[in-house]
Amino acid sequence: MERRWPQPVQVGALIGLPVLDDDDRTLGVVRRVMRTPADKIVLIVDHHAWYGLGWLGLGVRPVSVPIEVVAIFGRQLASLDMPPADYAAAPTWAQRQETDIPAGETIRIALTRR
């Protein structure tokens, strides 16, 4: 992530952003931003198992995505180091020891462009 010029962003600005694959297909939408007990930041993404049908609520399940594998560009996130197959294979997320990061808190996220 450090080589991608991380920039400050408010957590609340990430909520609701789509996460796109290399072909600009929506993999999911960010629902929560959380901190693990190891002080790592993860995005809880409602993953759309079937491309294009997530808006119907079909095949949507939450998965945990490390912030290091995504980058922001405009009003969307690019999944750079986590291919679509990894989203599909990821276990369904269930809150354990993670804590929500307040919407007003500022964190750092990598930048990218297409």
C-alpha positions in Angstrom: 0.0 0.0 0.0 2.8 2.4 0.8 4.0 2.4 -2.8 0.5 3.6 -3.9 0.7 7.0 -2.3 -1.8 6.5 0.6 -3.9 9.6 1.2 -6.2 10.5 4.1 -9.9 9.9 3.8 -12.8 10.0 6.2 -14.3 6.6 7.0 -17.8 7.8 6.3 -16.8 8.7 2.7 -15.9 5.0 2.1 -19.3 3.7 3.2 -21.5 2.9 0.1 -18.6 3.0 -2.4 -18.6 0.2 -5.0 -15.6 -2.2 -5.2 -14.7 -2.9 -8.8 -12.6 -5.6 -10.4 -10.1 -5.1 -13.3 -13.0 -5.1 -15.8 -14.9 -2.5 -13.9 -17.5 -5.0 -12.7 -18.9 -4.4 -9.3 -17.7 -7.0 -6.8 -19.6 -5.4 -3.9 -20.3 -2.3 -1.8 -18.5 -1.2 1.3 -20.9 -1.4 4.3 -18.5 -1.0 7.3 -14.9 0.0 8.1 -13.5 -1.9 11.1 -10.3 -2.3 13.1 -9.1 -5.7 14.1 -7.5 -6.5 17.5 -4.1 -6.5 15.6 -4.8 -2.8 14.7 -5.4 -3.7 11.0 -8.2 -2.0 9.0 -10.7 -4.1 7.1 -13.6 -3.2 4.9 -16.7 -5.2 5.2 -18.0 -5.5 1.7 -21.4 -6.9 0.7 -20.0 -9.2 -2.0 -22.3 -9.7 -5.1 -21.8 -13.4 -5.9 -23.5 -12.9 -9.3 -22.3 -9.9 -11.3 -25.1 -7.4 -11.8 -27.6 -9.0 -9.5 -26.5 -7.6 -6.2 -28.9 -4.7 -6.5 -31.7 -7.3 -6.3 -30.2 -8.7 -3.1 -29.5 -12.0 -4.7 -26.3 -13.7 -3.6 -25.1 -10.9 -1.4 -23.0 -11.7 1.6 -20.5 -9.8 3.7 -16.8 -10.5 3.4 -13.8 -9.0 5.1 -11.3 -7.2 2.7 -8.0 -5.8 4.0 -7.6 -2.2 3.2 -4.2 -2.9 1.7 -5.6 -4.8 -1.3 -7.8 -1.9 -2.5 -7.2 1.7 -3.7 -9.5 4.6 -4.3 -10.2 6.3 -7.6 -12.9 8.9 -7.7 -16.1 7.6 -6.0 -15.2 3.9 -6.2 -12.6 1.4 -5.0 -10.4 -0.8 -7.2 -9.6 -4.3 -6.0 -6.0 -4.4 -6.9 -4.5 -7.4 -5.0 -7.6 -9.5 -4.4 -9.1 -11.1 -7.5 -12.8 -11.8 -7.9 -12.2 -15.5 -7.1 -10.8 -14.6 -3.7 -14.0 -12.7 -2.9 -16.1 -15.7 -3.8 -13.9 -18.0 -1.8 -13.7 -15.7 1.3 -15.7 -16.9 4.3 -18.9 -15.0 5.1 -17.9 -12.4 7.6 -19.3 -12.5 11.1 -18.3 -9.9 13.7 -15.9 -11.3 16.3 -13.5 -8.9 17.9 -13.4 -6.1 15.2 -14.7 -2.7 16.2 -16.3 -0.1 14.0 -14.2 2.9 13.1 -16.3 6.1 13.6 -17.5 7.8 10.3 -15.7 11.0 11.2 -12.3 9.4 11.8 -9.6 9.8 9.1 -7.6 6.8 7.8 -5.3 6.3 4.9 -6.1 4.5 1.7 -4.0 3.9 -1.5 -4.6 5.9 -4.7 -4.9 4.4 -8.2 -6.1 5.4 -11.6 -7.3 3.5 -14.6 
